[in-house]
Amino acid sequence: MQTHLEEVVRMTKIVVVSAGLSVPSSSRMLADQLSGSAARALAEFGDQPEVQTIELRDWAVEIANNFVTGFASPRLAETIDAVVNADALVVVSPVFSASYSGLLKSFFDVIEPKALDGMPVLIGGTGGSARHSLMLDHALRPLFSYLRARVIPTAVYAATEDWGAGDGGSQLEARITQAGRELAALVVATPRRTGQAAEESLPFEQLLANLQSR
């Protein structure tokens, strides 16, 4: 017999896609902080979040083979399924030549374009200089707009100096917190995907305001 608590707790799957190439990478560091912020905010809404992280460097050869053969390997197909069946995505890429990673683009190119329709997405980027932050709004956001995903207003960019203990670090932390709250509010306001029953919920703006007032 289910208890009332078991009936109201909503399981929420966040899938993180990190396009960092080094080990460890600043993209993975930022991705972990963003997903952690979103998970904490979802817990405040009463959800039970689960986070799965995909490091694209581990899939580079299989992504390339998918382009050549037209078929995904069973392992890559399982990873793609995790992405398209998520309740939300956190996507972080390093900056390359004023744009996002080619590996990131290749990965989303092998996903059916309509598979991410309505998907809540938080985008982030990393680079050596703050001047590269425009990549998020001029390159990465349009990619997910084309895929008809729902990208939250706050994108988070982390330059090298942002990882320190000074003003840059505190500003980065504040943006991470804000982005996590926005993603959580959008997830709660979005009807369940992948054949799950739609739920009535408050508008995104009201949910976000309620969370920020706590």
N, CA and C of each residue as an Amber inpcrd file, in Angstrom:
protein
   642
   0.8490000  -1.2000000   0.0000000   0.0000000   0.0000000   0.0000000
   0.8810000   1.2470000   0.0000000   0.5990000   2.1820000  -0.9250000
   1.4050000   3.3880000  -0.9930000   1.0050000   4.3690000   0.1000000
   1.9900000   5.0350000   0.6590000   1.7120000   6.1170000   1.5900000
   1.4130000   7.3710000   0.7910000   0.8790000   8.3760000   1.4940000
   0.5910000   9.6470000   0.8230000   1.8700000  10.2530000   0.2750000
   2.9860000  10.1400000   1.0230000   4.2540000  10.7110000   0.5780000
   4.7040000  10.0610000  -0.7200000   4.5610000   8.7390000  -0.8440000
   4.9730000   8.0410000  -2.0490000   4.1210000   8.4550000  -3.2420000
   2.8840000   8.8310000  -2.9770000   1.9910000   9.2080000  -4.0580000
   2.3290000  10.5820000  -4.6130000   2.8360000  11.4990000  -3.7680000
   3.0310000  12.8640000  -4.2210000   4.4590000  13.1410000  -4.6730000
   5.4380000  12.3270000  -4.2780000   6.8120000  12.5590000  -4.6970000
   6.9460000  12.2580000  -6.1850000   7.4880000  13.2100000  -6.9330000
   7.6400000  13.0670000  -8.3770000   9.1040000  12.7990000  -8.7040000
   9.3690000  11.6830000  -9.3650000  10.7230000  11.3630000  -9.7960000
  11.0660000  12.2120000 -11.0170000  12.2080000  12.8730000 -10.9730000
  12.6140000  13.7620000 -12.0570000  14.0230000  13.4060000 -12.5090000
  14.1810000  13.1700000 -13.8030000  15.4760000  12.7640000 -14.3610000
  16.1380000  13.9480000 -15.0570000  17.2990000  14.3660000 -14.5430000
  18.1130000  15.3880000 -15.1860000  19.2750000  14.6840000 -15.8770000
  19.4410000  14.9210000 -17.1610000  20.5870000  14.3710000 -17.8820000
  21.5450000  15.5090000 -18.2230000  22.7900000  15.3330000 -17.8420000
  23.8390000  16.3220000 -18.0750000  24.6550000  15.8850000 -19.2850000
  24.8510000  16.7970000 -20.2330000  25.6960000  16.5300000 -21.3940000
  26.8770000  17.4890000 -21.3340000  28.0600000  16.9450000 -21.0890000
  29.2740000  17.7530000 -20.9830000  30.1640000  17.4900000 -22.1840000
  30.5690000  18.5670000 -22.8630000  31.4010000  18.4320000 -24.0590000
  32.8660000  18.7360000 -23.7850000  33.2610000  18.7680000 -22.5260000
  34.6640000  18.9880000 -22.1980000  35.5300000  17.8410000 -22.6890000
  36.7720000  18.1560000 -23.0500000  37.6590000  17.1430000 -23.6200000
  38.7460000  16.6770000 -22.6620000  39.1210000  17.5100000 -21.7100000
  40.1980000  17.1440000 -20.7930000  39.6370000  16.4200000 -19.5720000
  40.5550000  15.8470000 -18.7790000  40.1710000  15.1490000 -17.5490000
  41.0600000  15.6500000 -16.4080000  40.5040000  16.3870000 -15.4270000
  39.1170000  16.8770000 -15.3980000  38.9580000  18.0770000 -16.3250000
  37.7250000  18.4540000 -16.6080000  37.4720000  19.6060000 -17.4750000
  36.6480000  20.6430000 -16.7350000  36.8620000  21.9100000 -17.1030000
  36.0660000  22.9780000 -16.4910000  34.6030000  22.8510000 -16.8970000
  34.3430000  22.2970000 -18.0830000  32.9500000  22.0950000 -18.5080000
  32.2500000  21.0980000 -17.5910000  32.9390000  20.0250000 -17.2330000
  32.3490000  19.0480000 -16.3110000  32.1460000  19.6710000 -14.9380000
  33.1080000  20.4790000 -14.4830000  32.9680000  21.1410000 -13.1860000
  31.7270000  22.0200000 -13.1670000  31.5490000  22.8150000 -14.2280000
  30.3800000  23.6920000 -14.2920000  29.1020000  22.8700000 -14.4060000
  29.1320000  21.8240000 -15.2090000  27.9500000  20.9740000 -15.3790000
  27.5130000  20.3610000 -14.0570000  28.4790000  19.9110000 -13.2560000
  28.1500000  19.3220000 -11.9550000  27.5010000  20.3480000 -11.0340000
  28.0170000  21.5820000 -11.0530000  27.4460000  22.6150000 -10.1890000
  26.0500000  23.0100000 -10.6510000  25.8450000  23.0890000 -11.9500000
  24.5220000  23.4440000 -12.4700000  23.4930000  22.3610000 -12.1730000
  23.8600000  21.1160000 -12.3950000  22.9110000  20.0310000 -12.1240000
  22.6350000  19.9090000 -10.6350000  23.6550000  20.1560000  -9.8110000
  23.4440000  20.1310000  -8.3680000  22.4920000  21.2180000  -7.9130000
  22.6410000  22.4160000  -8.4900000  21.7420000  23.5200000  -8.1600000
  20.3090000  23.1990000  -8.5700000  20.1380000  22.6500000  -9.7690000
  18.7970000  22.2890000 -10.2340000  18.1900000  21.1900000  -9.3740000
  19.0070000  20.2150000  -8.9800000  18.5030000  19.1170000  -8.1480000
  18.0340000  19.6310000  -6.7910000  18.8000000  20.5450000  -6.2080000
  18.3910000  21.1090000  -4.9080000  17.0890000  21.8950000  -5.0430000
  16.9620000  22.6570000  -6.1190000  15.7330000  23.4290000  -6.3250000
  14.5400000  22.5080000  -6.5650000  14.7390000  21.4370000  -7.3030000
  13.6570000  20.4750000  -7.5230000  13.2340000  19.8150000  -6.2190000
  14.1910000  19.5330000  -5.3510000  13.8680000  18.9400000  -4.0520000
  13.0060000  19.8900000  -3.2300000  13.2390000  21.1970000  -3.3790000
  12.4080000  22.1750000  -2.6660000  10.9710000  22.1440000  -3.1730000
  10.7830000  21.7820000  -4.4370000   9.4340000  21.6380000  -4.9870000
   8.7920000  20.3200000  -4.5720000   9.5480000  19.4540000  -3.9100000
   9.0190000  18.1630000  -3.5060000   9.3380000  17.0350000  -4.4630000
  10.1000000  17.3280000  -5.5300000  10.4950000  16.2840000  -6.4730000
  11.6710000  15.4830000  -5.9150000  11.8620000  14.2970000  -6.4560000
  13.0300000  13.4870000  -6.1220000  13.9010000  13.4010000  -7.3710000
  14.9390000  14.2540000  -7.4640000  15.7330000  14.3030000  -8.6920000
  16.7710000  13.1860000  -8.7810000  17.0070000  12.7540000 -10.0070000
  18.0860000  11.8130000 -10.3170000  18.9140000  12.4340000 -11.4290000
  20.2340000  12.4260000 -11.2820000  21.1230000  13.0570000 -12.2560000
  21.9770000  11.9980000 -12.9460000  21.9940000  12.0330000 -14.2690000
  22.8760000  11.1760000 -15.0650000  23.7720000  12.0660000 -15.9080000
  25.0770000  11.8240000 -15.8780000  26.0280000  12.6510000 -16.6140000
  26.6190000  11.8820000 -17.7860000  26.6230000  12.5330000 -18.9410000
  27.2020000  11.9660000 -20.1580000  28.4010000  12.8130000 -20.5610000
  29.5780000  12.2220000 -20.5760000  30.8000000  12.8830000 -21.0380000
  30.9710000  12.5350000 -22.5140000  30.7600000  13.5130000 -23.3940000
  30.7490000  13.2140000 -24.8210000  32.0860000  12.7070000 -25.3410000
  33.1940000  13.0580000 -24.6780000  34.4850000  12.5620000 -25.1650000
  34.5270000  11.0270000 -25.1570000  33.7490000  10.4110000 -24.2750000
  33.7180000   8.9460000 -24.2080000  32.9420000   8.3230000 -25.3680000
  32.2210000   9.1550000 -26.1180000  31.3610000   8.6560000 -27.1950000
  31.8010000   9.1580000 -28.5630000  32.9560000   9.8180000 -28.6430000
  33.3670000  10.4800000 -29.8890000  33.4550000   9.5090000 -31.0640000
  34.0820000   8.3590000 -30.8640000  34.2460000   7.3950000 -31.9560000
  32.8910000   6.8470000 -32.3980000  32.0300000   6.5410000 -31.4490000
  30.7240000   5.9770000 -31.7940000  29.8240000   7.0010000 -32.4710000
  29.9630000   8.2690000 -32.0840000  29.2020000   9.3230000 -32.7700000
  29.6600000   9.4260000 -34.2200000  30.9840000   9.3950000 -34.4410000
  31.5190000   9.4500000 -35.8090000  31.0570000   8.2410000 -36.6230000
  31.0730000   7.0650000 -36.0170000  30.6130000   5.8570000 -36.7160000
  29.1350000   5.9520000 -37.0870000  28.3630000   6.6010000 -36.2330000
  26.9370000   6.7960000 -36.5180000  26.7540000   7.6190000 -37.7930000
  27.6070000   8.6390000 -37.9720000  27.5350000   9.4460000 -39.1870000
  27.8790000   8.6140000 -40.4220000  28.8970000   7.7680000 -40.3070000
  29.3720000   6.9940000 -41.4540000  28.3980000   5.8820000 -41.8290000
  27.8740000   5.1880000 -40.8330000  27.0240000   4.0190000 -41.0880000
  25.5370000   4.3350000 -41.1310000  25.1540000   5.4360000 -40.4740000
  23.7340000   5.7580000 -40.3820000  23.0300000   5.0520000 -39.2470000
  23.7840000   4.3110000 -38.4390000  23.1940000   3.5640000 -37.3290000
  23.9810000   3.8190000 -36.0450000  23.2540000   3.9400000 -34.9470000
  23.9030000   4.0870000 -33.6440000  24.2230000   2.7090000 -33.0800000
  25.3720000   2.5910000 -32.4390000  25.6930000   1.3510000 -31.7350000
  24.7010000   1.1750000 -30.5890000  24.5180000  -0.0400000 -30.0920000
  23.5980000  -0.2370000 -28.9610000  23.9340000   0.6560000 -27.7710000
  25.2310000   0.8460000 -27.5090000  25.6420000   1.6760000 -26.3710000
  25.2830000   3.1380000 -26.6050000  25.5310000   3.6360000 -27.8130000
  25.1830000   5.0170000 -28.1310000  23.6720000   5.1950000 -28.1590000
  22.9500000   4.2150000 -28.6860000  21.4850000   4.2980000 -28.7220000
  20.9130000   4.4040000 -27.3160000  21.5060000   3.6940000 -26.3860000
  21.0530000   3.7650000 -24.9950000  21.2820000   5.1570000 -24.4180000
  22.4050000   5.7670000 -24.7730000  22.7030000   7.1190000 -24.3050000
  21.7450000   8.1330000 -24.9160000  21.4690000   7.9980000 -26.2030000
  20.5100000   8.8920000 -26.8580000  19.1350000   8.7530000 -26.2210000
  18.7300000   7.5380000 -25.9200000  17.4400000   7.3140000 -25.2580000
  17.3790000   8.0360000 -23.9180000  18.4830000   8.0120000 -23.1810000
  18.5140000   8.7010000 -21.8900000  18.2950000  10.1960000 -22.0680000
  18.8730000  10.7660000 -23.1180000  18.7300000  12.2000000 -23.3780000
  17.2950000  12.5430000 -23.7640000  16.7350000  11.8300000 -24.7150000
  15.4060000  12.2020000 -25.2140000  14.3000000  11.8680000 -24.2200000
  14.5690000  10.9720000 -23.2740000  13.5580000  10.6160000 -22.2750000
  13.7510000  11.3300000 -20.9480000  14.6830000  12.2680000 -20.8990000
  14.9210000  13.0220000 -19.6680000  13.7790000  13.9990000 -19.4110000
  13.6860000  14.4410000 -18.1650000  12.7540000  15.5160000 -17.8310000
  13.3880000  16.8790000 -18.0630000  14.7230000  16.9290000 -18.0850000
  15.4390000  18.1800000 -18.3200000  16.8750000  17.8640000 -18.7060000
  17.4900000  18.7900000 -19.4470000  18.8880000  18.6570000 -19.8340000
  19.7040000  19.8190000 -19.2890000  20.9240000  19.5130000 -18.8780000
  21.9370000  20.5250000 -18.5900000  23.0500000  20.2900000 -19.6010000
  23.2970000  21.2690000 -20.4650000  24.2570000  21.1020000 -21.5600000
  25.3530000  22.1490000 -21.4210000  26.6010000  21.6880000 -21.3320000
  27.7350000  22.5950000 -21.1420000  28.8110000  22.2880000 -22.1720000
  29.3090000  23.3420000 -22.8210000  30.3430000  23.1690000 -23.8380000
  31.4640000  24.1810000 -23.6510000  32.7030000  23.7740000 -23.9160000
  33.7750000  24.7590000 -24.0190000  33.6020000  25.5620000 -25.3030000
  34.2360000  26.7180000 -25.3540000  34.1710000  27.5580000 -26.5480000
  35.3000000  27.1700000 -27.4980000  34.9420000  26.9200000 -28.7550000
  35.9180000  26.6630000 -29.8100000  35.5970000  27.5690000 -30.9890000
  36.5400000  28.4550000 -31.3490000  36.3580000  29.3320000 -32.5150000
  35.0270000  30.0710000 -32.4570000  34.7530000  30.6770000 -31.3100000
  33.5620000  31.5090000 -31.0970000  32.2580000  30.7290000 -31.1560000
  32.3200000  29.4080000 -31.0260000  31.1030000  28.6070000 -31.0380000
  31.2540000  27.4530000 -30.0520000  30.2500000  26.5770000 -30.0490000
  30.3010000  25.4180000 -29.1670000  31.1050000  24.2970000 -29.8270000
  31.3510000  23.2650000 -29.0630000  32.1600000  22.1360000 -29.5160000
  31.5480000  21.4280000 -30.7220000  32.4010000  21.0560000 -31.6860000
  31.9350000  20.2660000 -32.8200000  31.4230000  18.9030000 -32.3880000
  32.0140000  18.3600000 -31.3220000  31.5530000  17.0790000 -30.7950000
  30.1300000  17.1940000 -30.2640000  29.8350000  18.3160000 -29.6050000
  28.4770000  18.5470000 -29.1100000  27.4900000  18.6180000 -30.2720000
  27.8560000  19.3660000 -31.3120000  26.9840000  19.4900000 -32.4880000
  26.7580000  18.1290000 -33.1340000  27.8250000  17.3450000 -33.2450000
  27.7020000  16.0240000 -33.8600000  26.7560000  15.1280000 -33.0710000
  26.8370000  15.2080000 -31.7480000  25.9650000  14.3770000 -30.9190000
  24.5000000  14.7300000 -31.1400000  24.1890000  16.0190000 -31.1190000
  22.7850000  16.3960000 -31.2970000  22.3310000  16.2300000 -32.7480000
  23.2820000  16.1600000 -33.6870000  22.9200000  15.8810000 -35.0750000
  22.4250000  14.4510000 -35.2690000  22.8590000  13.5200000 -34.4270000
  22.4150000  12.1270000 -34.5920000  21.1420000  11.8310000 -33.8030000
  20.5950000  12.8510000 -33.1520000  19.3180000  12.7150000 -32.4510000
  18.2050000  13.2340000 -33.3580000  17.1000000  12.5370000 -33.4000000
  15.9650000  12.9690000 -34.2210000  15.5660000  14.3950000 -33.8370000
  15.4280000  15.2990000 -34.8180000  15.1690000  16.7120000 -34.5110000
  13.9630000  16.9570000 -33.6120000  12.8920000  16.1820000 -33.7830000
  11.6790000  16.4140000 -32.9980000  11.7310000  15.7670000 -31.6180000
  12.7880000  15.0260000 -31.3320000  12.8530000  14.2740000 -30.0770000
  12.9860000  15.1710000 -28.8520000  13.4640000  16.3950000 -29.0520000
  13.6640000  17.3070000 -27.9230000  12.5980000  18.3920000 -27.8630000
  11.5380000  18.2300000 -28.6050000  10.4490000  19.2150000 -28.6210000
   9.9050000  19.4140000 -27.2050000   9.9810000  20.6570000 -26.6980000
   9.4580000  20.9760000 -25.3750000  10.3690000  20.6260000 -24.2140000
  11.5590000  20.1250000 -24.4780000  12.4790000  19.7170000 -23.4130000
  13.0330000  20.9340000 -22.6590000  12.8940000  20.9910000 -21.3230000
  13.5360000  22.0550000 -20.5470000  15.0600000  21.8940000 -20.5930000
  15.7650000  22.9860000 -20.9100000  17.2200000  22.9240000 -21.0750000
  17.8840000  24.1030000 -20.3800000  18.9710000  23.8090000 -19.6910000
  19.8530000  24.8210000 -19.1070000  21.1700000  24.7330000 -19.8630000
  21.6420000  25.8540000 -20.4180000  22.8870000  25.8360000 -21.1790000
  23.9980000  26.5540000 -20.4190000  25.2150000  26.0480000 -20.5930000
  26.3790000  26.6510000 -19.9670000  27.5810000  26.5570000 -20.8810000
  28.5770000  27.3930000 -20.6100000  29.7840000  27.3880000 -21.4250000
  30.9970000  27.7350000 -20.5900000  32.1610000  27.3240000 -21.0620000
  33.4180000  27.6160000 -20.3730000  34.4520000  28.0750000 -21.3830000
  35.3770000  28.9040000 -20.9030000  36.4470000  29.3930000 -21.7670000
  37.4630000  30.1770000 -20.9710000  38.5130000  30.5980000 -21.6420000
  39.5820000  31.2990000 -20.9520000  39.2850000  32.7580000 -20.6760000
  38.3510000  33.3380000 -21.4120000  38.0650000  34.7630000 -21.2830000
  36.5630000  35.0160000 -21.2720000  36.1630000  36.0400000 -20.5170000
  34.7410000  36.3830000 -20.4280000  34.1900000  36.8760000 -21.7590000
  35.0610000  37.3370000 -22.6520000  34.5630000  37.8690000 -23.9310000
  33.9460000  36.7880000 -24.8150000  34.2010000  35.5210000 -24.4770000
  33.6290000  34.4310000 -25.2600000  32.2250000  34.0410000 -24.7970000
  31.7080000  34.7320000 -23.7980000  30.4120000  34.3440000 -23.2310000
  29.2580000  34.5150000 -24.2170000  29.4430000  35.3590000 -25.2420000
  28.3740000  35.5620000 -26.2240000  28.0470000  34.2870000 -26.9920000
  28.9520000  33.3110000 -26.9370000  28.6920000  32.0330000 -27.6040000
  27.3720000  31.4210000 -27.1650000  27.0270000  31.6070000 -25.8990000
  25.8200000  30.9710000 -25.3770000  24.5620000  31.4760000 -26.0770000
  24.4350000  32.7910000 -26.1820000  23.2130000  33.3460000 -26.7660000
  23.2490000  33.4290000 -28.2860000  24.4540000  33.4460000 -28.8650000
  24.5520000  33.5860000 -30.3180000  24.7620000  32.2620000 -31.0410000
  25.0790000  31.1990000 -30.3150000  25.3230000  29.9120000 -30.9710000
  24.5630000  28.7640000 -30.3100000  24.7670000  28.5780000 -28.9990000
  24.1810000  27.4070000 -28.3450000  22.6700000  27.5360000 -28.1550000
  22.2140000  28.7080000 -27.7540000  20.7620000  28.8930000 -27.5880000
  20.0070000  28.6960000 -28.9110000  20.4900000  29.2610000 -30.0290000
  19.7910000  29.0170000 -31.2970000  19.7280000  27.5400000 -31.6940000
  20.7610000  26.7550000 -31.3290000  20.7190000  25.3200000 -31.6320000
  19.5050000  24.6680000 -30.9860000  19.2810000  24.9550000 -29.7110000
  18.1650000  24.3160000 -29.0160000  16.8270000  24.9550000 -29.3740000
  16.8580000  26.2080000 -29.7910000  15.6240000  26.8030000 -30.3120000
  15.2040000  26.0960000 -31.5960000  16.1820000  25.7770000 -32.4380000
  15.8920000  25.0340000 -33.6710000  15.3090000  23.6590000 -33.3450000
  15.8090000  23.0330000 -32.2880000  15.3110000  21.7190000 -31.8800000
  14.0040000  21.8120000 -31.0970000  13.5120000  23.0330000 -30.9230000
  12.2400000  23.3160000 -30.2550000  12.2560000  22.9370000 -28.7730000
  13.4470000  22.9490000 -28.1950000  13.5530000  22.7750000 -26.7500000
  13.2090000  24.0960000 -26.0690000  12.9710000  24.0430000 -24.7650000
  12.6250000  25.2470000 -23.9980000  13.8270000  25.6100000 -23.1290000
  14.6060000  26.5740000 -23.5890000  15.8310000  26.9730000 -22.8920000
  15.4990000  28.0570000 -21.8760000  15.9500000  27.8760000 -20.6380000
  15.6530000  28.8660000 -19.6010000  16.3650000  30.1820000 -19.9080000
  15.8700000  31.3090000 -19.3670000  16.4710000  32.6090000 -19.6740000
  17.9300000  32.7420000 -19.2460000  18.2850000  32.2030000 -18.0900000
  19.6410000  32.3860000 -17.5670000  20.5820000  31.3160000 -18.0970000
  21.5770000  31.7500000 -18.8800000  22.6650000  30.8750000 -19.3090000
  23.8810000  31.2000000 -18.4410000  24.7250000  30.2200000 -18.1990000
  25.8520000  30.4120000 -17.2780000  27.1680000  30.1590000 -18.0000000
  28.0110000  31.1930000 -18.0110000  29.3470000  31.0820000 -18.6040000
  30.3850000  31.2290000 -17.5040000  31.3970000  30.3830000 -17.5340000
  32.4700000  30.4410000 -16.5390000  33.8070000  30.6110000 -17.2380000
  34.4370000  31.7750000 -17.0190000  35.7940000  32.0080000 -17.5120000
  36.7910000  31.5340000 -16.4600000  38.0500000  31.5150000 -16.8140000
  39.0810000  31.0220000 -15.8980000  39.0510000  31.7560000 -14.5700000
  38.9020000  33.0840000 -14.6330000  38.9400000  33.8790000 -13.3970000
  37.7170000  33.6660000 -12.5080000  36.6580000  33.0940000 -13.0510000
  35.4370000  32.8890000 -12.2690000  35.5550000  31.7570000 -11.2580000
  36.5850000  30.9310000 -11.3870000  36.7230000  29.7920000 -10.4850000
  37.4450000  30.1510000  -9.1960000  37.8720000  31.4040000  -9.0570000
  38.5760000  31.8190000  -7.8490000  37.6270000  32.2050000  -6.7290000
  38.2080000  32.7870000  -5.6800000  37.4270000  33.1460000  -4.4940000
  36.9920000  34.6080000  -4.4970000  37.2870000  35.3540000  -5.5590000
  36.9510000  36.7690000  -5.5950000  35.5380000  37.0320000  -6.0620000
  35.3300000  38.2600000  -6.6010000  33.9990000  38.6560000  -7.0550000
  33.4920000  37.7620000  -8.1820000  34.4150000  37.3500000  -9.0620000
  34.0000000  36.4850000 -10.1640000  33.3820000  35.1940000  -9.6760000
  33.9870000  34.6100000  -8.6330000  33.4660000  33.3630000  -8.0890000
  32.0950000  33.5200000  -7.4710000  31.8840000  34.6240000  -6.7470000
  30.5820000  34.8370000  -6.1050000  29.5010000  35.1280000  -7.1420000
  29.8650000  35.8500000  -8.2010000  28.8920000  36.1140000  -9.2630000
  28.5240000  34.8330000 -10.0010000  29.5130000  33.9720000 -10.2280000
  29.2370000  32.6870000 -10.8770000  28.3060000  31.8470000 -10.0150000
  28.5670000  31.8140000  -8.7240000  27.7220000  31.0360000  -7.8150000
  26.2820000  31.5330000  -7.8450000  26.1160000  32.8600000  -7.8860000
  24.7660000  33.4280000  -7.9190000  24.0360000  33.0420000  -9.2080000
  24.7450000  33.0590000 -10.3290000  24.1160000  32.6940000 -11.6010000
  23.7800000  31.2050000 -11.6370000  24.6450000  30.3930000 -11.0550000
  24.3660000  28.9560000 -10.9880000  23.0980000  28.6950000 -10.1830000
  22.9690000  29.3890000  -9.0570000  21.7760000  29.2350000  -8.2220000
  20.5230000  29.6760000  -8.9700000  20.6100000  30.8300000  -9.6360000
  19.4660000  31.3440000 -10.3830000  19.0730000  30.3950000 -11.5110000
  20.0550000  29.9060000 -12.2380000  19.7680000  28.9960000 -13.3490000
  19.1370000  27.6990000 -12.8530000  19.6360000  27.1780000 -11.7440000
  19.0610000  25.9580000 -11.1830000  17.6090000  26.1470000 -10.7940000
  17.2950000  27.2940000 -10.2180000  15.9110000  27.5810000  -9.8340000
  15.0150000  27.7070000 -11.0610000  15.5230000  28.3730000 -12.0930000
  14.7210000  28.5300000 -13.3070000  14.4450000  27.1790000 -13.9640000
  15.4600000  26.3220000 -14.0190000  15.2480000  25.0150000 -14.6330000
  14.2420000  24.1980000 -13.8330000  14.3780000  24.2210000 -12.5150000
  13.4490000  23.4680000 -11.6700000  12.0160000  23.9570000 -11.8610000
  11.8350000  25.2750000 -11.8890000  10.4910000  25.8270000 -12.0640000
   9.9110000  25.4440000 -13.4210000  10.7570000  25.4480000 -14.4550000
  10.2700000  25.0790000 -15.7820000   9.9080000  23.5960000 -15.8430000
  10.7040000  22.7530000 -15.1980000  10.4030000  21.3150000 -15.1750000
   9.0570000  21.0640000 -14.5080000   8.8370000  21.7050000 -13.3740000
   7.5880000  21.5010000 -12.6360000   6.3930000  22.0310000 -13.4280000
   6.6130000  23.1010000 -14.2060000   5.5220000  23.6950000 -14.9850000
   5.2750000  22.9760000 -16.3070000   6.1670000  22.0560000 -16.6820000
   6.0690000  21.3700000 -17.9690000   5.3650000  20.0270000 -17.8120000
   4.3450000  19.7480000 -18.6200000   3.7010000  18.4250000 -18.5600000
   4.7150000  17.3200000 -18.7970000   4.4660000  16.1780000 -18.1800000
   5.3690000  15.0430000 -18.3160000   5.5560000  14.6540000 -19.7790000
   6.8200000  14.3630000 -20.1380000   7.1440000  13.9450000 -21.4910000
   7.0790000  12.4240000 -21.6130000   7.3050000  11.9200000 -22.8040000
   7.4580000  10.4910000 -23.0900000   6.2620000   9.6650000 -22.6570000
   5.0800000  10.1640000 -22.9740000   3.8960000   9.3670000 -22.7020000
   3.4300000   9.3990000 -21.2680000   4.1280000  10.1440000 -20.3920000
   3.6750000  10.2240000 -19.0130000   2.4580000  11.1390000 -18.9540000
   1.6200000  10.9050000 -17.9850000   0.3780000  11.6700000 -17.8830000
   0.6700000  13.1370000 -17.6450000  -0.0450000  14.0040000 -18.3420000
   0.1050000  15.4380000 -18.1310000  -0.4400000  15.8210000 -16.7670000
   0.1970000  16.8300000 -16.1700000  -0.2170000  17.2660000 -14.8500000
  -0.5770000  18.7420000 -14.8950000  -1.5610000  19.1370000 -14.1120000
  -1.8710000  20.5460000 -13.9870000  -0.8440000  21.1770000 -13.0580000
  -0.3780000  22.3500000 -13.4250000   0.6270000  23.0110000 -12.5960000
   0.4860000  24.5150000 -12.7320000   1.1600000  25.2170000 -11.8240000
   1.1580000  26.6660000 -11.8760000   2.0400000  27.1360000 -13.0240000
   1.8340000  28.3830000 -13.4990000   2.7010000  28.9140000 -14.5510000
   4.1530000  28.9780000 -14.0810000   5.0810000  28.9080000 -15.0500000
   6.5150000  28.9390000 -14.7630000   6.8910000  30.1480000 -13.9120000
   6.3890000  31.3360000 -14.2770000   6.7670000  32.5570000 -13.5660000
   6.3470000  32.5120000 -12.1020000   5.1490000  31.9630000 -11.8300000
   4.6780000  31.8870000 -10.4470000   5.4760000  30.8660000  -9.6460000
   5.7990000  29.7350000 -10.2670000   6.6050000  28.7260000  -9.5840000
   7.9800000  29.2760000  -9.2320000   8.5970000  30.0190000 -10.1590000
   9.9150000  30.5900000  -9.9040000   9.8540000  31.6210000  -8.7920000
   8.8080000  32.4550000  -8.7960000   8.6520000  33.4540000  -7.7410000
   8.4610000  32.7930000  -6.3840000   7.6970000  31.7110000  -6.3400000
   7.4920000  30.9910000  -5.0800000   8.7950000  30.4210000  -4.5530000
   9.6280000  29.8910000  -5.4450000  10.8930000  29.2880000  -5.0350000
  11.8640000  30.3490000  -4.5450000  11.9080000  31.5020000  -5.2060000
  12.8410000  32.5570000  -4.8190000  12.4610000  33.1960000  -3.4910000
  11.1860000  33.0940000  -3.1130000  10.7430000  33.7020000  -1.8550000
  11.0540000  32.8390000  -0.6440000  11.5240000  31.6160000  -0.8650000
  11.7890000  30.7030000   0.2610000  13.1310000  31.0140000   0.9180000
